[in-house]
Amino acid sequence: SMLSLIWWFATPIFYLVEKNSMIYQANLINPLFYIITTAREIIIYNRAPEPFIILGMLLFSLLSLLIGLFIFQKLENKFAEKL
């Protein structure tokens, strides 16, 4: 719970991060960073995001899907018991 709260506040939603800063480097492992940066580039600045931002967003999305499918398959038999 505390880790997700820290992660949320570390995500640059209301502020910009300079590319050479330490915060920028830390946000490269943050999946929300890629999604918010893509939305900001398209909506606010009216330009296409950099290719590595799009690639990072796609890779984190695919990784999340694969982890979710793996967990679902492992716990599939227990779902009916919990409902």
MOURBEL-V208300 format. One record per pair of residues at least 12 apart in sequence whose C-alpha atoms are under 7 Angstrom apart, sorted by the first residue. I is the first residue (numbers start at 1). GAP is how many residues later the second one is. D is the distance in Angstrom with one decimal. If there is no record, write none. Layout:
BEGIN
i | gap | d
I | GAP | D
I | GAP | D
END
This chain:
BEGIN
i | gap | d
11 | 21 | 6.7
11 | 22 | 6.0
12 | 21 | 6.8
13 | 23 | 6.8
31 | 26 | 6.8
31 | 29 | 5.9
34 | 19 | 5.7
34 | 22 | 6.4
34 | 23 | 5.2
35 | 22 | 6.1
38 | 15 | 7.0
END
